[in-house]
Amino acid sequence: MEGRPREEQELVLRAQRGDERAYEELVRAHQEIAFRVAYLITRNAADAEEASQDGFVKAWRALGRFRTAEPLRPWLLRIVANESRNRRRSAGRREHLAIRAAASPGEAAPSPEEAAVGSDERRRLLAALDELPDQARLVLACRYLLGLSEDETASALGVRRGTVKSRSARALARLREGYGPRA
Amino acid sequence: MDLERELRAIELAWPDTPELRLELAARARRLPRRPLLVAAALLLAALAAAFAVPQSRGAILRLLHLRGVTIERVAQLPAAEERPLGADLGPIVTGAQARKALRHALSLPPLEPPPLHLEQGVVSLVFADRGEPVLLSELNVGEGVAILKKVVSGSSSVVPVQVEGGTGFWIAGGEHVYVLPGAPPRLAGNVLLWQAHGLTLRLEGRGLTLVHAVELAGLLRTGDADTPGRG
């Protein structure tokens, strides 16, 4: 990740020396994105919380091996995503994501009819995304719903950057089939 | 229809992010590391005492068995040579071939999986950890069938451990020999053997410590449907 604040590097160095407060600051900075990645994988908020907690604790224990020149976020996401996969596997269930499309702030105010159509299309798009196989769903969710970079997505999914590109292309094609043309 | 743009434009109502309370010291105690070390130390002392008594060795050795693996303590090691960890692991196979051979999903390090090798039911891969090669081998066989064999001399320690809730052994120090089917015996580095995720797993590395090997074991994940394997 480019432009990483110097402050984060200093926090990492302090945490590597055993400063728990410094690590807790790092956790606060990354817990939301980590929780959301965990939620996409586990599809369950309670499991995602546990996976995030355990992932951050494991990361704390492994922090001595983290190279401070590297970006922290992909490294953390990889560990939390790994915990999430383990947790989901042991739970052995498949739940639908409970996330829903919210009203889109920041866009020019649509007319009530436009808003209704837009909202309905988002719901359909999310439903089509949710029906995709896990690999396709996760790569698109990481890239487009969470806004992760290709490198971060690769870390979270435990694959190469090139795999993220090819999976994304295939997943988009599949999603296009499932989503279908506009009514 | 620009799906990428439409996906990016969706504002989602995510569940609220909980405030994570790590309580690092308390939670670290609940993770397997500390109980493991205490248990390992106690068992090491017990085993060391037991092995010091020649007539008790037979009884102890019968316990040193994991599904698909036997560990045999001998006075004289068989002839074996030092070879790279990646030698004689068998041909490279795809993830699907490896899974078919194991009849089970693979356990993989949290990295892009390195090439998978298959030799007589044993799936192996070598990955880099802190710049050092580590060999991970996996097998899935029924009770009473031994595929891998470890032969240890009197100077090696064999310590029963619990790894991720499964039974295991840590073999270190002295000289020990690894016998993989279809390959000549090889002098082995420190080894963690354990059962987890429905498989018998083996981690080997010259620089591995028990604590670090257990940490690596905890980071393994079951492979996704098409991630592992190449070629």
Interface residues (C-beta under 8 A of the other chain):
Chain A: E20 Y23 E24 V27 Q31 E32 F35 R36 Y39 A45 A48 E49 S52 Q53 F56 V57 K58 W60 R61 A62 R65 R78 I79 N82 R85 N86 R89 A98 I99 R100 A101 A102 A103 S104 P105 E107 E121 R122 L125 L126 L129 D134 Q135 L140 Y144 L145 G147 A154 L157 G158 V159 R160 T163 L172 L175 R176 Y179 P181 R182
Chain B: M1 L3 E4 E6 L7 R8 A9 I10 E11 L12 A13 W14 P15 T17 P18 E19 L20 R21 L22 L24 A25 R27 A28 L31 R33 L108 P110 L111 E112 R130 E215 G218 L219 R221 T222 D224 A225 D226 T227
